[in-house]
């Protein structure tokens, strides 16, 4: 059930990219559609998180579980409906604005479920592995549907997964662990009053720009060698490496502060990300894609643990939604930038830009160690 609820993560953006490119004939237009979807998710996620902290998750799940699949259905029927490219972007943005907050709610539940630090670390690590599994199974399924069908068929599958995500999550035991205090005193800026969290969010944004570029670079390479299904395979291989890295990290008991762990994990990503731009062989690229993935899940696990330890209970969900905002806005920015670069340059440039973004994220992670260890005083 958990895998089914997360499948939109691994299918929607890739399938949307390929579906819109088929409709418009442009990687730039397709990247902008995915960017619109993710940007809208980034904008609305903190508002949804704040609503959930105050009123609980059920109303939010009901609304998003209807609105987002409906918008994806319109996008799927764009050709017979004769939708223009700007309309495609608007529909994609609407779908993103009402994207179901499944991942955020899952992390919030884990925070409430596990008070023991070691158990919480393992839970977040396994959660990261589960996400990477969807990034493996999802693109692999998209690649299969591309091979035997078309981008329209692949996007139809993504629509089905989005439709099933909320009912599947509600049917699971997750909501029984929900706790909240609707009367707790809150600041207008919420978790943004903590400078440590701001440093984590900035690092996360830059890191996910690198991953957004990577999501476009793989389809660009596949198009260059005239093997479109290869895009899903490369993304899946990258995710397999990430899942393995996440399992290993969850089993380790590292003594180093998490801030230092984060810097090291991101720094280890820079070289393999950029190196992919110098590779012409699909087989060798798959190997390096696997290596590049090894530190992805550990990095996100560390980020999640830092947020869980920094954020007070009254901002539990909203703190994770700000992280989600940074993630989806970073990926969206990377997708849009990658699409523009791919229209003008070789995929090697997109891979190089991915490595450069990871290098900037490493520099930002160093500021985290110097961030003040206190929460700004809230008036009141």
N, C-alpha and C positions, 0 to 999 in steps of 0.2 A: 504493500500500500504506500509506503514511504517513497519508493522508487517511482511509482506511477504519479504521485502528487508532485514530484520534482521534474518529471520529464519535459515540461515546457522549457526549463532552463537550458536543456541540451538540444532542443529542436527548433524553438520559435525563431530565434535571431538568424541562424544559418539558413533555415528554410525560407524565411522572409527575404533575406539577402538574395537568394537564388531566384525566388519567385518574382520579386520586383525587377531584378535584372532581366528576366525573360520578358516581362511586360514592357519594359522601357528600353532594353538594349544597352543600358548604361550601368556600370559599376558605381559611378558617382551618385546616380539617382537611387540605386539600391542601398548604398551605404547611408545616404541621407534618410531613407525610410527607416532603416534600423536605428540610426542615430536619433530620429524623432521619437521612435518607440521607447528607447532607453532614456532619452532626456526627459520625456514626460513622466516616466517611472521615477526618475531621480527627483523631479520637482514635487510630486505628490506623496512620495514615500514617507517623509517626516510628518506630513499632515495626517496621513493614515495612522502612523505610529502613535502620534499624540492622541488621536481619537481612540485608539485601542487601549492605551494606558488609562484613559478616563472612563471608557464605556464598555470595555471588553471586546473580544474579537468577532463575535457572531454577526453583527450587522455589517461590519466591514467585509467579512467573507461572503455574505449573501450578495452585496452590491457588486463587488469585484468579480465574483463567480459568474455573474450574468453579463455584465457590461463588457469585459475584456473578450470573452469568446464571441460575443455578438459582433464586435468590431473586427476580429480576425475573420469571421465569416464573410463580412462585407469585402475585406481585402482579398480573400480567396476568390470571390466572385467578381473581382475588379474588371476582368476582360469582358464578360457579357454585360456588365453594368456600364462599360465605357468610361471608367473613371480616369481623369487626367492625372498626371504625375503629382501636382500639388495636392490633389485630393487624396492620393495614396499616402502622402506624408501625413496629412491631417488624420486619416483613419488610423494609421499606425500610431500616431501620437495619442489618440483616444484610447486605443488598446493598451498602450503603455501606462497611461494615467490611471487606469483601473486594473493594473496588473495585480493579481492576488498575492498577498504578503505571506506566502507559505514559508519561505526560507527564514524570514525575520521572526515569524511566530515560533517556528521550530527552535531557533536559537534561544528565544525568550523562555520557552518551556524547559529547555535543558538547564538554563540558569536557575529556574525555580526547582527543577527536579533534583539537581545535584548540588549539595552544599560543600561536599568534600572536593578539595582542589584537584587531586589526582583523577577522581572520577569525572569531574567536569572537563578536564583537559582531554581525557579519552573520549568523552561524549562529543566534544566539539571536533576532535580529530576525525572520529567516525562520521560525523555529520559532513565534514569536508570531503571525506572519501566518498560518501554517498553522492554528493554533488558532482564529484569528478566521475563517478560511475555514470551519472546521467549525461555528462559531457562526453563519455565514451560511447554509451549505448545510443544516445540520441543522434550524434553525427553519423555513427555507423548505420543506423536505420535510415537516415536521410540519404546517405550514399547508396544504400541498397535500393531505395525508392527512386533515386535518380537513374540508377542503372537499369531498372526494369520498368520505370514509368517516366515521370517528368517532374520538373520543379513544382508544378501545380499539385501533383499527387503528394509530393513531399510536404508541401505547406498544408495540405488537407489533413495529413497525419498530425502535424503540429497543432492545428486547430482542435482536433479531437482530444489530444493530450491536455490542452488548456481547458477544454470543457469539463474534463474529468478530474482536474486537479483539486478543486475546492471540495466537491462531494467526497472525494477519497480522503482528504485531510480531515474533514468533519467526522467521517466514519471511523477514524483512528482514535486511539486512546489519548492523543496529545492534549486535547483541551481540558482534560481532567486535572492537569497540573497548573492550570492558569490561576494566578493570584494578582490582585491589584487593589490599590487604595484610591478610589475616585476622589477622595477629599484631601489628598496630600497636597501640600503647598508646592507650587511649581513656578519657575521663572519663565518669562516670555521666551528666552533663548534656549530653555531646556538644557540638554546636555552640552550645548555649545558654550556654557559658562566654564567648562573645564578645559584648560589649555592643553592638557595632555591628550584629551580626546581630539581636539582640533589638529594636533600634530599627527595623530594616528590617521585621521580622516584625510589629511593632505597627502600623506604617504600612500594611502590606499588609492586615492584618485590617480596619482602619477603611475602607480604600478598597474592599474587596470587600463590606463591609456595604452600601455605596452601590450596588454593582452587583446585589447580591441584592435590594434594594428595587426596583431598576429592572426586574428580571426579573418581578416581580409587578405593577408599575405598568403595564407594557405590556398584559398580559392583562386587567388591571382596566379600562383604557381601552377595549380591544376589546369587553369585555363591556358596558360602559356604552353604546357606540354600536351594540351588537347585531351586531357583525361579528367573531366569534371567530377566524377565520383571520388577522385583522389583527395579532394578538399575535405570531405567528411572523414576519410581514413586518417589523414594527417592530424586533424583535430582530435580524433579518437585516440590515436597513439600518444599525443601530447597529454591527454587526460589520463591515460593508463599510467604514464610516468608520474603524474601528479597524485593519483590515487595510491600508488605504491609508496611515494614519499610521505603521504599523509599517514599511512599505516605505520611506517617506521617511526615517524615523529611521535605519534600517539603512544607508542610503546616505550619511548625513551624517557628517562628521568634526568633532564639536563639541569645543571646547577646554575648556569649562566642566567642573568636577568633576561626577561623576555624582550626588553628593548634591544639588548645586544643580539639576541637570537634573531630578531626581525631584521636588523641591519645585515647580518651575515647571510640570512636566507635570500634576501633581495639581491645582494651583491653577487651571489652565486648564479643568479639568473642572467646577468648582463651578457656574458660572453656567448653562451649557447643561443640566446635569442638573436644576437647580431650575426653570429657565425652562419646562421641558416641562409643569409643573403648571398653567401659565397658558394653555395652548393647547387649543382646542376642535376644531380642524380636523385630521383625520387626515393630510392632505397636508403641512401645515406641521409637524406633530409629527414626521413622517418626516424632514423636512429637519433639524430640530434634533437628532433622534436620530442622524443621520449626523454632524453637527458634534460632538455629545457623544462620539461614538466615536473621533474623530481622535487623541485622546491616550491611549486605553486601552492599545493594544498597545505604544506607546513606553514607557508607565509600567511595564508588566510586563517589558519588555526590560531597562530600567534596573535594576529590582529583581533580575532574574536575574543580570545582570552583577555587581551588588554582592555577591550571595551567592556567586557563583563566585570572586570575588577575595578575599572575606573568609574563606571556609571552607577549612580545611586538607584535604588529600587524604583523610585517614582518615575524615573526616565528609562526603565528597562527596555521597553519596546522601542521607544523613540530613538534611543542611542544606537540600537542596531539598524533602525531605518536610515539614520544618517550615514551609517557605514554602507548600507545598500545604495543610498543616493550617490555616494562617492564611487561605488563600484559600477553602477549602471551608467552614470554620467561619464566616468572614465572610459568604459568600454564603448559607449556611444560616441564620444569624441574620437577615440581611436578608430572606430569603424568609419566615421565620416572622413577623418583625415586619411585613413588608408585608402578609401575609395577615390578620393581626389588624387592621391599620389599614384595609384594604380592606373588612373586614366592617362597620366602623363609620363610615368616612368616604369621601369622594370620592377617586378616583385621584390628584387634584392633591396631596393631602396626602402620598401615598406618594412622588411625584416630589420634593416639597419635602424630605422626610426623606432622600432620596437625596443631594440637594445638601448638606444639613447634614452627613451622614456624610463626604462628600468634603472639606468644609471642616475637619472634625476631623482627617482624614488629612493635610491640608496642614500643620496645626499640629504634628502628630506628626513629619512629615518634617523640620521645622525642628530638632527635637531630635537628629536624626541627625548634623547638622554639629557638635554639641557632644558627641557620644558619644566616649568615650575611644578612642584609636587603638591599643589593645593588647588582646591576648587575656588573660583572667585566667589566672593560673598554675594549672596542673593538678597536683594532688599526685601524688607518685609517685616 
